[in-house]
Amino acid sequence: MKDIMDRITIDEKLLNGKPSIRGKRISVQTILEFLSAGETTENILKQFPSLEKEDITACLQFATKLMDKNFIIRDVA
């Protein structure tokens, strides 16, 4: 988990507290959306030259760790 948190940062002053990559204005969500749309790591790195391949891997690991939790969906009035 330490390797992930070296690359994924959460700062309430940046991107309204959304997880971002190494304090940049690039959110984990953005990278995951690109991946889910079928973009390759190589294409993402071309679009975001300040990123490293390990940043994209950390995004996937971060999402995997989040899904390791149990969630209960409740109706809200």
C-alpha positions in Angstrom: 0.0 0.0 0.0 2.9 2.3 0.7 4.0 2.2 -3.0 0.4 3.3 -4.0 0.3 6.1 -1.5 3.7 7.4 -2.8 2.0 8.0 -6.1 -1.7 8.6 -5.2 -2.3 11.7 -3.0 -5.4 13.1 -1.4 -5.3 16.8 -0.6 -8.5 18.7 0.2 -7.0 21.8 -1.5 -6.4 20.0 -4.8 -9.3 18.7 -7.0 -11.7 19.1 -4.1 -10.0 16.2 -2.3 -10.3 13.7 -5.1 -7.4 11.3 -5.3 -4.8 12.6 -7.7 -1.5 11.5 -9.1 1.6 12.7 -7.2 -0.1 16.0 -6.3 -0.8 16.9 -9.9 -4.1 18.1 -11.2 -4.7 14.7 -12.8 -7.2 12.6 -10.9 -7.2 8.9 -10.5 -10.7 8.9 -11.8 -9.6 10.6 -15.1 -7.0 7.8 -15.7 -9.5 5.1 -14.8 -12.0 6.6 -17.2 -9.4 6.6 -20.0 -8.6 3.0 -19.3 -12.2 1.9 -19.2 -12.8 3.6 -22.6 -10.1 1.4 -24.0 -7.1 3.7 -24.1 -3.8 2.1 -23.8 -1.2 3.0 -21.2 1.0 4.3 -24.0 -1.7 6.6 -25.3 -2.4 8.0 -21.8 1.3 8.7 -21.3 1.4 10.6 -24.6 -1.6 12.7 -23.5 -0.2 13.3 -20.1 3.6 13.5 -20.5 4.2 14.3 -16.9 2.9 10.8 -15.9 4.9 7.6 -15.6 3.8 4.1 -16.3 3.9 3.4 -12.5 1.4 6.2 -11.9 -1.2 4.3 -14.1 -0.4 1.1 -12.3 -0.9 2.8 -9.0 -4.4 4.1 -10.1 -5.4 0.5 -10.9 -4.0 -0.7 -7.6 -5.8 2.1 -5.7 -9.1 1.2 -7.3 -8.6 -2.5 -6.5 -7.9 -1.7 -2.8 -11.2 0.4 -2.7 -13.1 -2.6 -4.1 -11.7 -4.8 -1.3 -14.1 -3.1 1.1 -17.7 -4.0 1.9 -20.4 -1.5 0.9 -24.0 -1.3 1.9 -26.4 0.7 -0.2 -29.2 2.4 1.7 -32.1 4.5 0.6 -31.9 8.1 1.6 -35.1 10.0 2.2 
